[in-house]
Amino acid sequence: MDRDDIDEVIDAFVDAAEYALDAGFEVPEIHAAHGYLLHEFLSPMSNGRDDEYGGDFEGRTKLLREVCEGVREVWPDEKPIFVRISATDWLPDRESWDVAQSARLASELAEIGVDFLDVSSGGIHPDQELPRTGPGYQAQYAETIREVLAEDGQTLSGDTLAAGSDEIAVGTVGGITEATHAEALVGNERADAVLLAREHLRDPYFTLHAGRELDAENAPEWPDQYKRA
Ligand SMILES: Cc1cc2nc3c(=O)[nH]c(=O)nc-3n(C[C@H](O)[C@H](O)[C@H](O)COP(=O)(O)O)c2cc1C
């Protein structure tokens, strides 16, 4: 990608955010994980550039930072912006992206006005050494990033997303299927929020069931039409 290609990509992210806003979405999530383009720039495994968008940490993170800055300019201050990252490339035996760099990135994204980091992992290289997967197997990454941010006072101080502030909330995803597990991850301060994918496919009413199971004050209501049943 030459300079023009890079500008085109940044503009495309900004345009996409504007379309999303027009369409009524509340949150854009910028995807910088799982081997997609922005991850390819972040990781020294894939970024072999010798210009200002490669090389050291600042160079490799420059495109993502510029995309986030561009989106923040058009996205309303009171609405949050999420970024998904792969916390580690799972390639410990070679120069690659790791949790320490993710924590440093989180801090810089917080300053740009990103509000929430959705922490996943892997996806850049077929040699990746998969960890033992299972319930909450990626929570360790969110927890470490949170701890580093806490040292700089950049973790969330309240229990709501403070859009546009210098704080950033850190979420975990992966193998979480039970309400009590999700609650424990947040309650034990391993993550500020929990994201679920496949469980919502298995049980589209997961959120309502979880709200009832946890006796949550702000549990969502069943649709009116279902109440008689
Ligand atoms: C069918 C399917 C498609 C997915 N597509 C994407 C995707 O496009 N982008 C992404 O970041 N994650 C994708 N994921 C990963 C999920 O977002 C999530 O991170 C992963 O499934 C782990 O969470 P879970 O155990 O709650 O499902 C996909 C997962 C599934 C099952």
The ligand as a Gaussian input file, in Angstrom:
#p B3LYP/6-31G(d) Opt

LIG

0 1
 C      -19.975000     -18.009000      12.666000
 C      -18.993000     -17.063000      13.331000
 C      -18.550000     -15.961000      12.634000
 C      -17.651000     -15.064000      13.230000
 N      -17.247000     -13.959000      12.543000
 C      -16.432000     -13.071000      13.127000
 C      -16.047000     -11.877000      12.455000
 O      -16.409000     -11.627000      11.298000
 N      -15.260000     -11.002000      13.114000
 C      -14.840000     -11.260000      14.388000
 O      -14.138000     -10.447000      14.960000
 N      -15.175000     -12.356000      15.037000
 C      -15.963000     -13.265000      14.445000
 N      -16.301000     -14.393000      15.125000
 C      -15.761000     -14.594000      16.464000
 C      -16.735000     -14.102000      17.492000
 O      -16.925000     -12.698000      17.397000
 C      -16.206000     -14.404000      18.894000
 O      -15.050000     -13.645000      19.141000
 C      -15.871000     -15.873000      19.066000
 O      -16.903000     -16.693000      18.555000
 C      -15.600000     -16.189000      20.532000
 O      -16.681000     -15.839000      21.344000
 P      -17.802000     -16.917000      21.764000
 O      -17.073000     -18.058000      22.390000
 O      -18.711000     -16.166000      22.683000
 O      -18.509000     -17.356000      20.494000
 C      -17.191000     -15.300000      14.546000
 C      -17.651000     -16.434000      15.226000
 C      -18.527000     -17.309000      14.641000
 C      -18.988000     -18.509000      15.422000

